[in-house]
Amino acid sequence: MSTPETPEEPRSADDGTPAEGAQVSEAEAELAAQRLERERIERRKAERQGPIEAGAKLSGTAADLLAAVRAVESGEKPPATVFEEARPAPRRPAPEPVRRAPVVPEGPAAPAEGTVGEVREVLTRGGAPAALAAPAAAALGEDAADLLREDPWQLLRVPGVRPEQADGFARALLGGEAGPDDERRGRALTVWLLEQAAAAGHTVLETAALTEALGRQGVPGPEDAVRNAIAEGDVLVFQDAVGEAVGEDEEQPVRVLVGLERCALAEESLADGLARLINSAPKQDRAAEEWERAASAAEGSAADLIRAASGHGLVLHTGGEAALAEPAALLNAAHGMGLRAWAATHSPVGRERFASRVDGPAVATVAGLLSGAEGPGRDPEGALAVDLLVVLDAPQLDVETAALLSESLPDGARLVLSGDPAVLWSVGPGRVFADLLAARACPQIASRRPDPGPLGELVSGIGVGELLQVEAPEKEVVIVPVRDAGEAVHRTVQLVADSVPRALGVPAEETQVITPGHGGAVGTRALNAALKERLNPGPGRFAGFDPGDRVAWSPAPGRTLPGRVVGADGQGLRLDCAGETVVVPRDRVEQTVRHGWALTAHQAVGARWPAAVVVLPGDAVPALSRPWIYTAFSRADRHLSVVHGVDQALQRAVAEVPAKPRTTRLPVLLAPQLPGAAE
C-alpha cells in the first residue's frame, strides 16, 4: 500500500491569467482544450457497455466489489459487504495527504455577481471569511448558496479550505445537527482526502489508506463513509487483480482502490491512447532504407533511437542534459525525410535551449502544443498535424496532460518520450514515465552519452545513490558550510551578488537559487526578500514588485515560468517570460506571481542556468530525497555552490531516501491491451 506523498509547500499551484489585450491567454486556451478533450473522453467512456470482463471469474471480495460497481452504475447503493470483511493490515503507515496550495479555478467566465452575493451571505452566517465567496461560487456553480445550506461540508470543495474550517462552518449553520458521524461530512472528507492525494501524485488510494486517513479525521465509520461516497457518485471504486489464483478453488487476490473520476478517466484514456500507438504500426511515410541511412549517419545511442522510432509507435528514451543531442538527431533526421516532426518541452526555458539543437522552428511547450498557441496545429479531424512527436522532460507529465497528448496524436504517428528518470516526478497525479519504464511495453533506449565534467560526475553519482567527492579545478562545485539560518541567507546573497560574478564571470541574473520550500527562515520568501534588497531594491510600488525584479509566474496549476518585471500600468503587471510579454491583471498578481531569485526544485525542473546556488538549511532535512537533490544539483550548467547546513543528512538522503511511492493504475490498465496479453 502506497502512502500519500507530502508535496513541497506549495509547488506552483496558481491559475492562469488573461493575456494582454483581447487575445486569449495560453492558460485559458490550454484549459479550454482540456475541457473539450475531457468531454470527448467521457463520451467515449459512456459508450462502453457490457460486463467487466476482468471480473467474470472473481469471487469473495472481488465479486462483492464488482457488484458494488454495477450497483452504482444502476443508481443503487452498493452492498455493505464490500467493506465489512476484515482487511489485511497495511504494509506501511498511511499519513494523511497534504493539501496543495490554494488555487482559484479558472473558468470560462467569472461567477455571476448575484451568485457571489448569495454565497457571501451564507458564508457570513456561518462565520466563514467573505473572501471565499467568489472561489466557492466558482467551485460549486450557480446553486452554490443552496448547496452550502443543505451540506455545509461542501465548503471543502473550495481550494485551500481545511476540514476543521468546514466543521466550524457546519456547526455555525446546523447547530447540534452537525456531528462527526454526519454522512455528509464523511462523503466530503472522502473527496477532500482524494484531492489531497492527487496533489501528492496518486491517481487512486487503496481503501486501507483512505479509511485510515478518514479515521484520523474523526469519522467514526470510515468504511461507511467511503461506501456512501461511492453510492452518491462522488468517487469511483476499482478492483485490480494482484498476481494469479493458486488453484481453481482459490480466490484471486485483488486490491480495492478508490479515486476521483477525473483521474480515473484520464488514466484510462492514457492507457487506451498508448495502446493504440503501441499496437498500430507507424505510417509508412518513408521506406525502411531511408530510416536506416539516417541511423547510419548518426552515432551511438542516437542511431539506436532513430532505428527504434522508425518501426514503433511508442519509444522511451532516457538520459541527462548531454543526451538531448539524441532526440535532436532524431528530429533532424525526420525533417530530412520530409516528415512533420515536432518536439515539446516542459517550459519555455527548455524550449529555447532545445531549439538551438534542431533545424527549423519545430519546438513548442507541451501547454502551447495542446492549446494551439504553439506548434503545427491540428488536422481536420482534430488530431495534431504531426508524424513524429518527441516529448522532452517526460517525467513531468501527469496523467491528465499525458492523456490529452496521446489522444491528440493521429493513427500511425510516432511518440517518443524522453527524459531523465532520476529527476522529480510531476506535480500532478501519476508517474507516467516511471510506470511506462517499469512496464517495458515498448522499446527503451538508454543514452550512452554522460553529462561531462565534475558537475556531470557529481550528478551521475547521485543518480545511483552515491555522493561523490569530485575534483573541481575550475571551481565547478563549491561547498559553503553554514551553522544557522541567518548565516545561510547571508552567504547565499554573497554568492549570488559577489562571489560567483567575481570568480566565474556569471552575472547575478544568470544565477538561480534553489531551496526546499517556500516557508521558513531560509525558504524562497526569506531568500527572495534578501536578494531583492541587495540586487534590486525598491518600494514595491505594484503589489510588492518593481521593474527589474526576477519573478516566477504560474499561469496554471503545476506550471512555473521564470520571468522579469518590465513595468506596470492600468492593465496590470508586465512581465517578460522567455522573450514573451505577459500582462498579469492587478487582481491576479498576488495569486500567480512570486519573486523568483529563489525557487524550489519543483519550480526549477525543466530549466537550467549557468550557475546555481542550492541552499540546504538545517530544517530542510525532512524534505531531502535523492530525486530532490539530483534535480536541484543538475540545474547548473557551469557552476554549483551548495550552502550546506545539514551535516551528514545530505549523504544519507542520497543513499537511502528514494522517490516516495505513488499509487497508480496505468500498468494494470495498459497490460491487457499489449501484444500477447491474451496468450
Salt bridges, closest charged atoms under 4 A:
GLU5 OE1 - ARG662 NE 3.28
GLU8 OE1 - HIS602 ND1 2.32
GLU9 OE2 - ARG525 NH2 3.44
ASP15 OD2 - ARG588 NH2 3.57
GLU20 OE2 - ARG574 NH1 3.18
GLU26 OE2 - ARG559 NH2 2.66
GLU30 OE1 - ARG559 NH1 3.04
GLU37 OE2 - ARG40 NH2 2.64
GLU96 OE2 - ARG162 NH2 3.89
ASP146 OD1 - ARG149 NH1 2.77
GLU164 OE2 - ARG162 NE 3.78
ASP167 OD1 - ARG185 NE 2.89
ASP182 OD2 - ARG184 NH2 2.84
GLU183 OE1 - ARG187 NH1 3.98
GLU195 OE1 - ARG262 NH2 2.97
GLU206 OE2 - ARG255 NH1 3.63
GLU212 OE2 - ARG216 NH1 3.48
ASP224 OD1 - ARG227 NH2 2.30
ASP234 OD1 - ARG157 NH2 3.75
ASP234 OD2 - ARG187 NE 3.79
ASP240 OD1 - ARG665 NH2 2.92
GLU268 OE1 - LYS45 NZ 3.14
GLU268 OE2 - ARG48 NH1 2.30
ASP272 OD2 - ARG44 NH2 3.71
ASP272 OD2 - ARG48 NH2 2.31
ASP285 OD2 - ARG414 NH1 3.04
GLU290 OE1 - ARG286 NE 3.78
GLU292 OE2 - ARG307 NH2 2.90
ASP304 OD2 - ARG448 NH1 2.93
GLU321 OE2 - ARG353 NH2 2.69
GLU321 OE1 - ARG608 NE 3.63
GLU326 OE1 - HIS317 NE2 2.63
GLU326 OE2 - ARG449 NE 3.66
GLU352 OE2 - ARG351 NE 2.86
GLU374 OE1 - ARG351 NH1 2.93
ASP387 OD1 - LYS283 NZ 3.02
ASP387 OD1 - ARG340 NH2 3.09
GLU400 OE2 - ARG38 NH2 3.13
GLU400 OE1 - ARG262 NH1 3.15
GLU407 OE1 - ARG40 NH2 3.57
GLU407 OE2 - ARG44 NH1 2.71
ASP411 OD1 - ARG276 NH1 2.80
ASP435 OD1 - ARG431 NE 2.74
GLU487 OE1 - ARG483 NH2 3.75
ASP498 OD2 - ARG534 NH2 2.85
ASP546 OD2 - LYS532 NZ 2.84
ASP549 OD1 - LYS532 NZ 2.96
ASP549 OD2 - HIS595 NE2 3.15
ASP569 OD2 - ARG574 NE 2.59
GLU580 OE2 - ARG351 NH2 3.42
ASP637 OD2 - ARG353 NH1 2.94
ASP637 OD1 - ARG608 NE 2.88
